[in-house]
Amino acid sequence: VYRPPSEANSLLVQVTIGCSHNQCTFCGNYKDKRFRIRSMDEIRADIKECGQLYRNYTRRVFLCDGNALVMKMQDLREILLLIKQYFPHCERVGTYAAAQDILRKTPEELRELRELGLSIMYLGLESGSGEVLRRVKKGVSPQKMIEAVQQARSAGIVRGVMGITGLGGPELWEEHARETARVLNEMQPEYVGLLALMIEPQTELAEQLKRGEFQLLSPKEIVREMYVMVKGLDLQQSFFSSVHASN
């Protein structure tokens, strides 16, 4: 099970299995899972059981797996109402959210989700460079991610946005740094998390590394890239962190 570091004390509720995209060359999180949306009967049973066990202790709930927002609006609505019912002390509900799934929801639907308790979404920007995103098969452009984050902001939902150092390799490091800073400036998220690229054995990127089609940056080159990125940032009310690790 994968979750953001800030959700360490949250109750994790599994509403989907895996990731509906699951094609990113660098990500091995869900390679052993076939994506599916769990049945509402399973989800209802889980929430009810957890409510009996943790009713008075749960302050935060996180909806797993990779992008719970892919679910139909009627199911998300019921899930959030169940959380309100069984966890009266819950202060916030969070989820990973793909830009495509945010944009499939209307502004009115996003506002309704916020009113029902969905107050924070985590989006993997990875890079602000369109070329880097194309190479890693992210499946979405920087502009679409900007639009998604702005739409979430309009609905009053807090945004956590993640980038990955070294993702452009030696060839695209400067473009990666400068464009990521530019896109983050347009997004103005409340939280920015900069993770380090970690090569997982079962990923396409690992195979590209073996064939010499991709090269890792050295630690000093990573620092240089981060310096260029941070120097280019103009964030007004954002918390910026770099834990030098991957989920």
N, C-alpha and C positions, 0 to 999 in steps of 0.2 A: 504494500500500500504506500502510495506517495502522497505527500502533503507539503505545503509550504512550511518553513521553519517557524513562522509566527503562529501556526495552528497546532503547536505541540501539545497544548492542553485542551484542545477541542475534542468533542465527541465526533468520531468519524462515521458517517452514514454512507453506506455504499449504495448509490442509486444507479450508476452505470458500471460496466466492467470494461476496463481498457480505455482506449482512445479512438474516436471515430475517424481521425485522420491517420495517425500511426504510420506515417511515411517519412518523417524527418530523419535524415541520415545520421544525426548525432545521438538520437534518443533510443535507448534500449529498454525504457521503463515498461512498455506494454507489449513487447515482442512475443511474449509467451501467452498472450491473451487474445482471444477473438472478441472483438467489440460486440457488446449487446447492452440494451437497456433492461434493467431488472424489472420484473413484473411489479405492479403496484401492490399486489398481495404480499410479496416478499418484503417490500419496503415498509408497508404498514405494520407488518409483524415485527420487523426490526425496531422501528421507532417505538412501538408499544412496549416491547420487551425492555429496551433501553430506558424508556420512561419509568418503568417500574423499578429499575435498578439505580438510575442516576438522576431522577427527577429534580432533586433539590441541589444537585452539585453542578449541573451543566450550565455554563455561562456562554459557551460558544459551540456551534455545530459547523462541521465542514462536510460538504457533499462531495464524495469521491465518485468516479475516478478522474480521468483526464479532462473531461469537459461536460459536466452535468447539465450545462445550459442547452445542450442539444435536445433535451427532452421537450415534449409538448407542453405548451403553456398550462393546460388543464392539470397535468400531472405535477408540474412544479408548484402550481397553486395549492394543490392538495397536500403536497409534502410540507410546504411552509406552514400551512394551517395545522397540520399534525404536530409539527415542532412547537408551535405556539400552545397547542393543547397539552402536550405531554411534558414540555419543559418551560414552565412559566417564568423561570429566572433567566432564560436565554437572552443574551444581549445582542448577539449578531450571528448571522449565518453567512458562510463564505463558500466559494467554489472556484475551481479553475474555469476559465472561459476562453474559448477560441473566438477570434474576431468574427469569423463567419457566423457563429451562433448568436453572438450579440446583435449583429446586423439583421439577422432573420427575425428578431423580436422587434415589434413596433415600439416607438417611444412610450406609448401608453402602457404596453405590457411591461416594459422595464420599470416604469414608475410603480406599477402595481406590485411587481416583485419586491421592489424596495420597501414599499409600505407593508408588505407581508413579512419583512425581516431579512431579505437577502441584501446585505449591506456592503459586502466587499467581494470583488472579483479579482482573480490573479490571471494576468495575460502574459504569455511568453512572446515578447517581441523578438528576442534573440539577437537581432541586428536591425539597424535602420537602413542598411544597404539592400536595395532590391536585388542586386546580383548575388550577394551572399545568401539571401533568402531563397533565390532560385536554385543555387547550387546545393543547399541543404534540404531542398524539397519541402519548404515550409507550407507551400500551398496558398499563400496569401501575400499581398503586397504591403509595403510599409504604409501606403496611403489608406488602405482598408483598415489597418490596425489603428491608425490615427482616428479615423472616423468612428470605429467601434469604441475606443476609449472616450472620445468626446461624447458619444451617445450615452454611455454609461454615466459620465459626469453629469450630463443634463438630467438624468433620472435620479441624481443624488446618491449614486453608488460609489463607494470608495474604490480606487483602482490601485492595484499593485502590479508593476510591470517589471519583467525580468529580461536581462540581457546576458550574453555569454561572451567572456573575453576569449580572444584567440580564434574565434569562429571563422574569420576571414583568411586565416593563415598568413604567411609572409607576403603573399601577392596583394591581398586586399585589406591588410591590417589598418591602413590609414583611412581608407574609405569606410570601413566598418566603424572605426572610432568616431569619425566626424559625422557620418550619417546617423549613427545611433544617438549621438548628442542632439542633432537637429530634430529627430523624430521625438525624442523625449521632451524637448522644449515645446514642441507643438502639443504633446499629450498632457503635460503638466500633471502627472500622476501623484497621488499622495505618497506612494512608496516606490522606490526603485531598488531592485536587487540585482547586483552584478555577480553572476556565478562564473566559475572557471570551467573551461571546456575539459571534460573528462572523456577519454576514449573507452567506450564499453565494447567488449569483445564481439558481441553478436550484432553490431551495427554496421551499416553500409560505410560509414565514415572510417571504421576500423579497417575495412577491406581497402578503402582508398589509401589509407596510410601505409598499409603493407605494400601496395603496388607503386608507391611513390607519387601518387596523384594528389596527395595532401601532405602538408608539413606542419608540425606543431611549432608554435613560437617558444622561444626560450623564456625563462622567468624575467630576464631584463627586458626582453621585447614586450612581454605582457605589461610590465610597468610603464613602458613607453606608450603603449596603446592606451592604457588607462589614463595616463597623464593627458594625452590629446583629447580623450573623451571627456574627462572631468573639466578640463579647461574650456571646452566648448559648451558646457551646460549653463543654462540660464533658468534654473528652476526656482519658482517663487515660494512654494510651501510644500516641499517634498522632503521626505526622509530618505537619504541615500545610504545604502549599505553594500559592502562587498565582503562576503564571508569566505571567498576563495574556495568554495566547495560546490558540489552539485547535489541536488536531492537524491 
